[in-house]
Amino acid sequence: MPIYEYVCSSCDTKFEMIRSMSKANEGAECPHCKHEAERALSTFACFSSDESGMTTAVAGGGHSCASCASGNCATCAS
Ligand SMILES: [Zn+2]
């Protein structure tokens, strides 16, 4: 399942949750203050590697795993 990053609007804690895509846009509870956290949209949740072996962070986008722009990260495979 994809990993989504959330940011707490109360204490700015960032945390990740693995959850199904159908629940991706639901709120999550901050592990620090229990305030409701919102999904962070501009994160670097996964990485892609090019042919030279460089690992490059890719920005989030509406591609196959909903958390990377490459369509070829670890979470895309599922
Ligand atoms: Zn919090």
PDB file of the backbone (N, CA, C, O) and the ligand in Angstrom, with CONECT records:
HET     ZN  A 101       1
ATOM      1  N   MET A   1       0.835  -1.199   0.000  1.00  0.00           N
ATOM      2  CA  MET A   1       0.000   0.000   0.000  1.00  0.00           C
ATOM      3  C   MET A   1       0.871   1.251   0.000  1.00  0.00           C
ATOM      4  O   MET A   1       2.003   1.219   0.481  1.00  0.00           O
ATOM      5  N   PRO A   2       0.363   2.320  -0.522  1.00  0.00           N
ATOM      6  CA  PRO A   2       1.165   3.556  -0.576  1.00  0.00           C
ATOM      7  C   PRO A   2       1.390   4.156   0.805  1.00  0.00           C
ATOM      8  O   PRO A   2       0.620   3.950   1.743  1.00  0.00           O
ATOM      9  N   ILE A   3       2.468   4.898   0.879  1.00  0.00           N
ATOM     10  CA  ILE A   3       2.762   5.642   2.105  1.00  0.00           C
ATOM     11  C   ILE A   3       2.375   7.095   1.867  1.00  0.00           C
ATOM     12  O   ILE A   3       2.771   7.701   0.872  1.00  0.00           O
ATOM     13  N   TYR A   4       1.606   7.638   2.781  1.00  0.00           N
ATOM     14  CA  TYR A   4       1.207   9.033   2.673  1.00  0.00           C
ATOM     15  C   TYR A   4       1.817   9.820   3.822  1.00  0.00           C
ATOM     16  O   TYR A   4       1.971   9.321   4.936  1.00  0.00           O
ATOM     17  N   GLU A   5       2.153  11.040   3.520  1.00  0.00           N
ATOM     18  CA  GLU A   5       2.715  11.909   4.552  1.00  0.00           C
ATOM     19  C   GLU A   5       1.653  12.909   4.994  1.00  0.00           C
ATOM     20  O   GLU A   5       0.918  13.473   4.183  1.00  0.00           O
ATOM     21  N   TYR A   6       1.602  13.105   6.287  1.00  0.00           N
ATOM     22  CA  TYR A   6       0.631  14.033   6.858  1.00  0.00           C
ATOM     23  C   TYR A   6       1.380  15.070   7.686  1.00  0.00           C
ATOM     24  O   TYR A   6       2.462  14.817   8.216  1.00  0.00           O
ATOM     25  N   VAL A   7       0.774  16.227   7.776  1.00  0.00           N
ATOM     26  CA  VAL A   7       1.341  17.266   8.616  1.00  0.00           C
ATOM     27  C   VAL A   7       0.249  17.779   9.540  1.00  0.00           C
ATOM     28  O   VAL A   7      -0.868  18.077   9.116  1.00  0.00           O
ATOM     29  N   CYS A   8       0.606  17.875  10.818  1.00  0.00           N
ATOM     30  CA  CYS A   8      -0.356  18.318  11.815  1.00  0.00           C
ATOM     31  C   CYS A   8      -0.513  19.836  11.737  1.00  0.00           C
ATOM     32  O   CYS A   8       0.471  20.576  11.761  1.00  0.00           O
ATOM     33  N   SER A   9      -1.744  20.281  11.645  1.00  0.00           N
ATOM     34  CA  SER A   9      -1.976  21.719  11.537  1.00  0.00           C
ATOM     35  C   SER A   9      -1.824  22.417  12.885  1.00  0.00           C
ATOM     36  O   SER A   9      -1.812  23.646  12.955  1.00  0.00           O
ATOM     37  N   SER A  10      -1.709  21.650  13.928  1.00  0.00           N
ATOM     38  CA  SER A  10      -1.597  22.224  15.264  1.00  0.00           C
ATOM     39  C   SER A  10      -0.146  22.358  15.721  1.00  0.00           C
ATOM     40  O   SER A  10       0.254  23.405  16.229  1.00  0.00           O
ATOM     41  N   CYS A  11       0.639  21.298  15.539  1.00  0.00           N
ATOM     42  CA  CYS A  11       2.012  21.317  16.070  1.00  0.00           C
ATOM     43  C   CYS A  11       3.055  21.132  14.976  1.00  0.00           C
ATOM     44  O   CYS A  11       4.250  21.068  15.266  1.00  0.00           O
ATOM     45  N   ASP A  12       2.620  21.046  13.719  1.00  0.00           N
ATOM     46  CA  ASP A  12       3.530  20.919  12.576  1.00  0.00           C
ATOM     47  C   ASP A  12       4.324  19.619  12.551  1.00  0.00           C
ATOM     48  O   ASP A  12       5.317  19.510  11.832  1.00  0.00           O
ATOM     49  N   THR A  13       3.898  18.654  13.319  1.00  0.00           N
ATOM     50  CA  THR A  13       4.549  17.352  13.237  1.00  0.00           C
ATOM     51  C   THR A  13       4.244  16.694  11.899  1.00  0.00           C
ATOM     52  O   THR A  13       3.098  16.655  11.451  1.00  0.00           O
ATOM     53  N   LYS A  14       5.292  16.181  11.276  1.00  0.00           N
ATOM     54  CA  LYS A  14       5.086  15.411  10.051  1.00  0.00           C
ATOM     55  C   LYS A  14       5.220  13.938  10.375  1.00  0.00           C
ATOM     56  O   LYS A  14       6.103  13.534  11.131  1.00  0.00           O
ATOM     57  N   PHE A  15       4.343  13.146   9.802  1.00  0.00           N
ATOM     58  CA  PHE A  15       4.425  11.710  10.014  1.00  0.00           C
ATOM     59  C   PHE A  15       3.874  11.008   8.788  1.00  0.00           C
ATOM     60  O   PHE A  15       3.163  11.596   7.973  1.00  0.00           O
ATOM     61  N   GLU A  16       4.221   9.741   8.680  1.00  0.00           N
ATOM     62  CA  GLU A  16       3.786   8.968   7.527  1.00  0.00           C
ATOM     63  C   GLU A  16       2.852   7.860   7.971  1.00  0.00           C
ATOM     64  O   GLU A  16       2.982   7.310   9.065  1.00  0.00           O
ATOM     65  N   MET A  17       1.923   7.551   7.110  1.00  0.00           N
ATOM     66  CA  MET A  17       1.020   6.441   7.374  1.00  0.00           C
ATOM     67  C   MET A  17       0.888   5.604   6.122  1.00  0.00           C
ATOM     68  O   MET A  17       0.821   6.127   5.010  1.00  0.00           O
ATOM     69  N   ILE A  18       0.851   4.314   6.314  1.00  0.00           N
ATOM     70  CA  ILE A  18       0.562   3.411   5.204  1.00  0.00           C
ATOM     71  C   ILE A  18      -0.928   3.091   5.254  1.00  0.00           C
ATOM     72  O   ILE A  18      -1.437   2.535   6.227  1.00  0.00           O
ATOM     73  N   ARG A  19      -1.589   3.450   4.202  1.00  0.00           N
ATOM     74  CA  ARG A  19      -3.033   3.199   4.180  1.00  0.00           C
ATOM     75  C   ARG A  19      -3.478   3.042   2.744  1.00  0.00           C
ATOM     76  O   ARG A  19      -2.770   3.412   1.807  1.00  0.00           O
ATOM     77  N   SER A  20      -4.648   2.495   2.592  1.00  0.00           N
ATOM     78  CA  SER A  20      -5.140   2.263   1.242  1.00  0.00           C
ATOM     79  C   SER A  20      -5.437   3.576   0.538  1.00  0.00           C
ATOM     80  O   SER A  20      -5.708   4.591   1.181  1.00  0.00           O
ATOM     81  N   MET A  21      -5.384   3.547  -0.779  1.00  0.00           N
ATOM     82  CA  MET A  21      -5.599   4.764  -1.551  1.00  0.00           C
ATOM     83  C   MET A  21      -6.996   5.335  -1.306  1.00  0.00           C
ATOM     84  O   MET A  21      -7.195   6.547  -1.388  1.00  0.00           O
ATOM     85  N   SER A  22      -7.942   4.481  -1.011  1.00  0.00           N
ATOM     86  CA  SER A  22      -9.311   4.950  -0.807  1.00  0.00           C
ATOM     87  C   SER A  22      -9.436   5.810   0.431  1.00  0.00           C
ATOM     88  O   SER A  22     -10.387   6.578   0.576  1.00  0.00           O
ATOM     89  N   LYS A  23      -8.457   5.676   1.333  1.00  0.00           N
ATOM     90  CA  LYS A  23      -8.490   6.472   2.553  1.00  0.00           C
ATOM     91  C   LYS A  23      -7.444   7.581   2.535  1.00  0.00           C
ATOM     92  O   LYS A  23      -7.234   8.257   3.542  1.00  0.00           O
ATOM     93  N   ALA A  24      -6.793   7.766   1.400  1.00  0.00           N
ATOM     94  CA  ALA A  24      -5.663   8.690   1.324  1.00  0.00           C
ATOM     95  C   ALA A  24      -6.039  10.107   1.694  1.00  0.00           C
ATOM     96  O   ALA A  24      -5.231  10.839   2.266  1.00  0.00           O
ATOM     97  N   ASN A  25      -7.250  10.499   1.375  1.00  0.00           N
ATOM     98  CA  ASN A  25      -7.642  11.884   1.607  1.00  0.00           C
ATOM     99  C   ASN A  25      -8.374  12.082   2.933  1.00  0.00           C
ATOM    100  O   ASN A  25      -8.836  13.181   3.240  1.00  0.00           O
ATOM    101  N   GLU A  26      -8.471  11.041   3.688  1.00  0.00           N
ATOM    102  CA  GLU A  26      -9.076  11.191   5.005  1.00  0.00           C
ATOM    103  C   GLU A  26      -8.061  11.773   5.972  1.00  0.00           C
ATOM    104  O   GLU A  26      -6.853  11.623   5.787  1.00  0.00           O
ATOM    105  N   GLY A  27      -8.553  12.427   6.987  1.00  0.00           N
ATOM    106  CA  GLY A  27      -7.665  12.985   7.999  1.00  0.00           C
ATOM    107  C   GLY A  27      -6.994  11.885   8.798  1.00  0.00           C
ATOM    108  O   GLY A  27      -7.466  10.749   8.853  1.00  0.00           O
ATOM    109  N   ALA A  28      -5.883  12.251   9.413  1.00  0.00           N
ATOM    110  CA  ALA A  28      -5.164  11.320  10.264  1.00  0.00           C
ATOM    111  C   ALA A  28      -4.914  11.989  11.610  1.00  0.00           C
ATOM    112  O   ALA A  28      -4.862  13.214  11.712  1.00  0.00           O
ATOM    113  N   GLU A  29      -4.763  11.177  12.615  1.00  0.00           N
ATOM    114  CA  GLU A  29      -4.543  11.739  13.940  1.00  0.00           C
ATOM    115  C   GLU A  29      -3.060  11.929  14.196  1.00  0.00           C
ATOM    116  O   GLU A  29      -2.262  11.008  14.023  1.00  0.00           O
ATOM    117  N   CYS A  30      -2.702  13.134  14.611  1.00  0.00           N
ATOM    118  CA  CYS A  30      -1.309  13.427  14.931  1.00  0.00           C
ATOM    119  C   CYS A  30      -0.847  12.561  16.102  1.00  0.00           C
ATOM    120  O   CYS A  30      -1.508  12.513  17.139  1.00  0.00           O
ATOM    121  N   PRO A  31       0.286  11.878  15.938  1.00  0.00           N
ATOM    122  CA  PRO A  31       0.784  11.020  17.023  1.00  0.00           C
ATOM    123  C   PRO A  31       1.336  11.823  18.190  1.00  0.00           C
ATOM    124  O   PRO A  31       1.559  11.284  19.274  1.00  0.00           O
ATOM    125  N   HIS A  32       1.552  13.092  17.967  1.00  0.00           N
ATOM    126  CA  HIS A  32       2.161  13.937  18.998  1.00  0.00           C
ATOM    127  C   HIS A  32       1.103  14.602  19.873  1.00  0.00           C
ATOM    128  O   HIS A  32       1.170  14.528  21.100  1.00  0.00           O
ATOM    129  N   CYS A  33       0.138  15.243  19.245  1.00  0.00           N
ATOM    130  CA  CYS A  33      -0.829  16.028  20.022  1.00  0.00           C
ATOM    131  C   CYS A  33      -2.266  15.559  19.846  1.00  0.00           C
ATOM    132  O   CYS A  33      -3.185  16.100  20.462  1.00  0.00           O
ATOM    133  N   LYS A  34      -2.454  14.548  19.000  1.00  0.00           N
ATOM    134  CA  LYS A  34      -3.779  13.967  18.752  1.00  0.00           C
ATOM    135  C   LYS A  34      -4.719  14.902  17.997  1.00  0.00           C
ATOM    136  O   LYS A  34      -5.905  14.616  17.837  1.00  0.00           O
ATOM    137  N   HIS A  35      -4.179  16.000  17.546  1.00  0.00           N
ATOM    138  CA  HIS A  35      -4.952  16.894  16.710  1.00  0.00           C
ATOM    139  C   HIS A  35      -5.120  16.265  15.332  1.00  0.00           C
ATOM    140  O   HIS A  35      -4.329  15.406  14.943  1.00  0.00           O
ATOM    141  N   GLU A  36      -6.121  16.677  14.609  1.00  0.00           N
ATOM    142  CA  GLU A  36      -6.281  16.129  13.273  1.00  0.00           C
ATOM    143  C   GLU A  36      -5.221  16.702  12.330  1.00  0.00           C
ATOM    144  O   GLU A  36      -4.985  17.910  12.298  1.00  0.00           O
ATOM    145  N   ALA A  37      -4.601  15.826  11.581  1.00  0.00           N
ATOM    146  CA  ALA A  37      -3.571  16.235  10.631  1.00  0.00           C
ATOM    147  C   ALA A  37      -4.096  16.089   9.218  1.00  0.00           C
ATOM    148  O   ALA A  37      -4.966  15.261   8.946  1.00  0.00           O
ATOM    149  N   GLU A  38      -3.565  16.895   8.330  1.00  0.00           N
ATOM    150  CA  GLU A  38      -3.976  16.833   6.935  1.00  0.00           C
ATOM    151  C   GLU A  38      -2.867  16.229   6.097  1.00  0.00           C
ATOM    152  O   GLU A  38      -1.689  16.296   6.448  1.00  0.00           O
ATOM    153  N   ARG A  39      -3.262  15.649   5.000  1.00  0.00           N
ATOM    154  CA  ARG A  39      -2.285  15.045   4.112  1.00  0.00           C
ATOM    155  C   ARG A  39      -1.403  16.126   3.503  1.00  0.00           C
ATOM    156  O   ARG A  39      -1.889  17.152   3.027  1.00  0.00           O
ATOM    157  N   ALA A  40      -0.099  15.876   3.527  1.00  0.00           N
ATOM    158  CA  ALA A  40       0.847  16.791   2.896  1.00  0.00           C
ATOM    159  C   ALA A  40       0.947  16.447   1.422  1.00  0.00           C
ATOM    160  O   ALA A  40       1.211  15.300   1.061  1.00  0.00           O
ATOM    161  N   LEU A  41       0.738  17.435   0.578  1.00  0.00           N
ATOM    162  CA  LEU A  41       0.650  17.159  -0.851  1.00  0.00           C
ATOM    163  C   LEU A  41       1.980  17.313  -1.568  1.00  0.00           C
ATOM    164  O   LEU A  41       2.238  16.615  -2.549  1.00  0.00           O
ATOM    165  N   SER A  42       2.824  18.215  -1.093  1.00  0.00           N
ATOM    166  CA  SER A  42       4.078  18.464  -1.796  1.00  0.00           C
ATOM    167  C   SER A  42       5.232  17.833  -1.038  1.00  0.00           C
ATOM    168  O   SER A  42       6.097  18.527  -0.503  1.00  0.00           O
ATOM    169  N   THR A  43       5.232  16.508  -1.001  1.00  0.00           N
ATOM    170  CA  THR A  43       6.261  15.803  -0.256  1.00  0.00           C
ATOM    171  C   THR A  43       7.114  14.956  -1.181  1.00  0.00           C
ATOM    172  O   THR A  43       6.873  14.879  -2.385  1.00  0.00           O
ATOM    173  N   PHE A  44       8.096  14.337  -0.603  1.00  0.00           N
ATOM    174  CA  PHE A  44       8.986  13.481  -1.367  1.00  0.00           C
ATOM    175  C   PHE A  44       8.915  12.078  -0.780  1.00  0.00           C
ATOM    176  O   PHE A  44       9.860  11.588  -0.162  1.00  0.00           O
ATOM    177  N   ALA A  45       7.787  11.464  -0.988  1.00  0.00           N
ATOM    178  CA  ALA A  45       7.500  10.208  -0.313  1.00  0.00           C
ATOM    179  C   ALA A  45       8.226   9.026  -0.935  1.00  0.00           C
ATOM    180  O   ALA A  45       8.357   7.981  -0.298  1.00  0.00           O
ATOM    181  N   CYS A  46       8.691   9.169  -2.145  1.00  0.00           N
ATOM    182  CA  CYS A  46       9.390   8.054  -2.753  1.00  0.00           C
ATOM    183  C   CYS A  46      10.421   8.570  -3.746  1.00  0.00           C
ATOM    184  O   CYS A  46      10.479   9.762  -4.049  1.00  0.00           O
ATOM    185  N   PHE A  47      11.203   7.676  -4.227  1.00  0.00           N
ATOM    186  CA  PHE A  47      12.349   8.045  -5.017  1.00  0.00           C
ATOM    187  C   PHE A  47      12.398   7.217  -6.290  1.00  0.00           C
ATOM    188  O   PHE A  47      11.860   6.112  -6.364  1.00  0.00           O
ATOM    189  N   SER A  48      13.045   7.772  -7.265  1.00  0.00           N
ATOM    190  CA  SER A  48      13.245   6.998  -8.481  1.00  0.00           C
ATOM    191  C   SER A  48      14.732   6.947  -8.799  1.00  0.00           C
ATOM    192  O   SER A  48      15.489   7.856  -8.459  1.00  0.00           O
ATOM    193  N   SER A  49      15.125   5.892  -9.442  1.00  0.00           N
ATOM    194  CA  SER A  49      16.524   5.758  -9.814  1.00  0.00           C
ATOM    195  C   SER A  49      16.653   5.764 -11.333  1.00  0.00           C
ATOM    196  O   SER A  49      15.913   5.074 -12.034  1.00  0.00           O
ATOM    197  N   ASP A  50      17.590   6.543 -11.826  1.00  0.00           N
ATOM    198  CA  ASP A  50      17.805   6.518 -13.267  1.00  0.00           C
ATOM    199  C   ASP A  50      18.877   5.484 -13.618  1.00  0.00           C
ATOM    200  O   ASP A  50      19.374   4.774 -12.744  1.00  0.00           O
ATOM    201  N   GLU A  51      19.217   5.410 -14.868  1.00  0.00           N
ATOM    202  CA  GLU A  51      20.105   4.355 -15.319  1.00  0.00           C
ATOM    203  C   GLU A  51      21.531   4.460 -14.771  1.00  0.00           C
ATOM    204  O   GLU A  51      22.277   3.481 -14.765  1.00  0.00           O
ATOM    205  N   SER A  52      21.898   5.662 -14.311  1.00  0.00           N
ATOM    206  CA  SER A  52      23.238   5.820 -13.760  1.00  0.00           C
ATOM    207  C   SER A  52      23.317   5.407 -12.294  1.00  0.00           C
ATOM    208  O   SER A  52      24.392   5.426 -11.695  1.00  0.00           O
ATOM    209  N   GLY A  53      22.193   5.041 -11.728  1.00  0.00           N
ATOM    210  CA  GLY A  53      22.177   4.629 -10.340  1.00  0.00           C
ATOM    211  C   GLY A  53      21.919   5.769  -9.379  1.00  0.00           C
ATOM    212  O   GLY A  53      21.874   5.570  -8.164  1.00  0.00           O
ATOM    213  N   MET A  54      21.748   6.961  -9.921  1.00  0.00           N
ATOM    214  CA  MET A  54      21.431   8.096  -9.065  1.00  0.00           C
ATOM    215  C   MET A  54      20.012   7.939  -8.518  1.00  0.00           C
ATOM    216  O   MET A  54      19.085   7.560  -9.233  1.00  0.00           O
ATOM    217  N   THR A  55      19.879   8.237  -7.247  1.00  0.00           N
ATOM    218  CA  THR A  55      18.548   8.224  -6.658  1.00  0.00           C
ATOM    219  C   THR A  55      18.059   9.659  -6.531  1.00  0.00           C
ATOM    220  O   THR A  55      18.692  10.496  -5.888  1.00  0.00           O
ATOM    221  N   THR A  56      16.947   9.917  -7.142  1.00  0.00           N
ATOM    222  CA  THR A  56      16.454  11.278  -7.224  1.00  0.00           C
ATOM    223  C   THR A  56      15.075  11.374  -6.592  1.00  0.00           C
ATOM    224  O   THR A  56      14.189  10.567  -6.874  1.00  0.00           O
ATOM    225  N   ALA A  57      14.911  12.347  -5.754  1.00  0.00           N
ATOM    226  CA  ALA A  57      13.597  12.566  -5.174  1.00  0.00           C
ATOM    227  C   ALA A  57      12.654  13.104  -6.239  1.00  0.00           C
ATOM    228  O   ALA A  57      13.030  13.949  -7.052  1.00  0.00           O
ATOM    229  N   VAL A  58      11.468  12.620  -6.222  1.00  0.00           N
ATOM    230  CA  VAL A  58      10.482  13.094  -7.181  1.00  0.00           C
ATOM    231  C   VAL A  58       9.282  13.660  -6.431  1.00  0.00           C
ATOM    232  O   VAL A  58       8.877  13.145  -5.389  1.00  0.00           O
ATOM    233  N   ALA A  59       8.743  14.696  -6.968  1.00  0.00           N
ATOM    234  CA  ALA A  59       7.613  15.337  -6.314  1.00  0.00           C
ATOM    235  C   ALA A  59       6.342  14.529  -6.509  1.00  0.00           C
ATOM    236  O   ALA A  59       6.208  13.756  -7.457  1.00  0.00           O
ATOM    237  N   GLY A  60       5.437  14.726  -5.606  1.00  0.00           N
ATOM    238  CA  GLY A  60       4.172  14.025  -5.692  1.00  0.00           C
ATOM    239  C   GLY A  60       3.379  14.440  -6.906  1.00  0.00           C
ATOM    240  O   GLY A  60       3.523  15.558  -7.401  1.00  0.00           O
ATOM    241  N   GLY A  61       2.545  13.543  -7.383  1.00  0.00           N
ATOM    242  CA  GLY A  61       1.742  13.850  -8.554  1.00  0.00           C
ATOM    243  C   GLY A  61       0.643  12.826  -8.712  1.00  0.00           C
ATOM    244  O   GLY A  61       0.559  11.878  -7.932  1.00  0.00           O
ATOM    245  N   GLY A  62      -0.181  13.001  -9.691  1.00  0.00           N
ATOM    246  CA  GLY A  62      -1.322  12.116  -9.872  1.00  0.00           C
ATOM    247  C   GLY A  62      -1.010  10.888 -10.686  1.00  0.00           C
ATOM    248  O   GLY A  62      -1.760  10.541 -11.599  1.00  0.00           O
ATOM    249  N   HIS A  63       0.062  10.236 -10.378  1.00  0.00           N
ATOM    250  CA  HIS A  63       0.445   9.067 -11.146  1.00  0.00           C
ATOM    251  C   HIS A  63       0.022   7.781 -10.448  1.00  0.00           C
ATOM    252  O   HIS A  63      -0.805   7.795  -9.536  1.00  0.00           O
ATOM    253  N   SER A  64       0.590   6.694 -10.882  1.00  0.00           N
ATOM    254  CA  SER A  64       0.003   5.404 -10.554  1.00  0.00           C
ATOM    255  C   SER A  64      -0.059   5.118  -9.062  1.00  0.00           C
ATOM    256  O   SER A  64      -1.000   4.462  -8.614  1.00  0.00           O
ATOM    257  N   CYS A  65       0.899   5.580  -8.280  1.00  0.00           N
ATOM    258  CA  CYS A  65       0.840   5.271  -6.858  1.00  0.00           C
ATOM    259  C   CYS A  65       0.388   6.472  -6.046  1.00  0.00           C
ATOM    260  O   CYS A  65       0.318   6.394  -4.820  1.00  0.00           O
ATOM    261  N   ALA A  66       0.081   7.577  -6.704  1.00  0.00           N
ATOM    262  CA  ALA A  66      -0.457   8.769  -6.063  1.00  0.00           C
ATOM    263  C   ALA A  66       0.506   9.424  -5.093  1.00  0.00           C
ATOM    264  O   ALA A  66       0.144  10.401  -4.438  1.00  0.00           O
ATOM    265  N   SER A  67       1.710   8.917  -4.985  1.00  0.00           N
ATOM    266  CA  SER A  67       2.662   9.550  -4.079  1.00  0.00           C
ATOM    267  C   SER A  67       3.996   9.817  -4.758  1.00  0.00           C
ATOM    268  O   SER A  67       4.924  10.297  -4.107  1.00  0.00           O
ATOM    269  N   CYS A  68       4.116   9.525  -6.021  1.00  0.00           N
ATOM    270  CA  CYS A  68       5.331   9.873  -6.727  1.00  0.00           C
ATOM    271  C   CYS A  68       4.993  10.274  -8.155  1.00  0.00           C
ATOM    272  O   CYS A  68       3.891  10.003  -8.633  1.00  0.00           O
ATOM    273  N   ALA A  69       5.909  10.900  -8.818  1.00  0.00           N
ATOM    274  CA  ALA A  69       5.680  11.375 -10.183  1.00  0.00           C
ATOM    275  C   ALA A  69       6.286  10.444 -11.229  1.00  0.00           C
ATOM    276  O   ALA A  69       6.036  10.605 -12.423  1.00  0.00           O
ATOM    277  N   SER A  70       7.068   9.488 -10.794  1.00  0.00           N
ATOM    278  CA  SER A  70       7.788   8.666 -11.752  1.00  0.00           C
ATOM    279  C   SER A  70       6.974   7.490 -12.250  1.00  0.00           C
ATOM    280  O   SER A  70       7.213   6.987 -13.347  1.00  0.00           O
ATOM    281  N   GLY A  71       6.009   7.045 -11.449  1.00  0.00           N
ATOM    282  CA  GLY A  71       5.278   5.849 -11.803  1.00  0.00           C
ATOM    283  C   GLY A  71       6.128   4.597 -11.672  1.00  0.00           C
ATOM    284  O   GLY A  71       5.771   3.541 -12.193  1.00  0.00           O
ATOM    285  N   ASN A  72       7.245   4.713 -10.983  1.00  0.00           N
ATOM    286  CA  ASN A  72       8.182   3.586 -10.938  1.00  0.00           C
ATOM    287  C   ASN A  72       8.891   3.504  -9.600  1.00  0.00           C
ATOM    288  O   ASN A  72      10.076   3.174  -9.545  1.00  0.00           O
ATOM    289  N   CYS A  73       8.186   3.800  -8.527  1.00  0.00           N
ATOM    290  CA  CYS A  73       8.805   3.688  -7.211  1.00  0.00           C
ATOM    291  C   CYS A  73       8.341   2.398  -6.544  1.00  0.00           C
ATOM    292  O   CYS A  73       7.559   1.639  -7.115  1.00  0.00           O
ATOM    293  N   ALA A  74       8.819   2.167  -5.358  1.00  0.00           N
ATOM    294  CA  ALA A  74       8.486   0.928  -4.665  1.00  0.00           C
ATOM    295  C   ALA A  74       6.991   0.781  -4.440  1.00  0.00           C
ATOM    296  O   ALA A  74       6.455  -0.324  -4.527  1.00  0.00           O
ATOM    297  N   THR A  75       6.327   1.865  -4.156  1.00  0.00           N
ATOM    298  CA  THR A  75       4.901   1.757  -3.875  1.00  0.00           C
ATOM    299  C   THR A  75       4.087   1.653  -5.143  1.00  0.00           C
ATOM    300  O   THR A  75       2.932   1.232  -5.096  1.00  0.00           O
ATOM    301  N   CYS A  76       4.658   2.025  -6.276  1.00  0.00           N
ATOM    302  CA  CYS A  76       3.931   1.895  -7.544  1.00  0.00           C
ATOM    303  C   CYS A  76       3.717   0.425  -7.911  1.00  0.00           C
ATOM    304  O   CYS A  76       2.780   0.086  -8.633  1.00  0.00           O
ATOM    305  N   ALA A  77       4.580  -0.424  -7.415  1.00  0.00           N
ATOM    306  CA  ALA A  77       4.563  -1.803  -7.869  1.00  0.00           C
ATOM    307  C   ALA A  77       3.328  -2.565  -7.408  1.00  0.00           C
ATOM    308  O   ALA A  77       2.963  -3.583  -7.996  1.00  0.00           O
ATOM    309  N   SER A  78       2.703  -2.080  -6.377  1.00  0.00           N
ATOM    310  CA  SER A  78       1.589  -2.823  -5.800  1.00  0.00           C
ATOM    311  C   SER A  78       0.279  -2.614  -6.543  1.00  0.00           C
ATOM    312  O   SER A  78      -0.744  -3.182  -6.163  1.00  0.00           O
TER     313      SER A  78
HETATM  314 ZN    ZN A 101       0.111  17.572  16.311  1.00  0.00          ZN2+
END
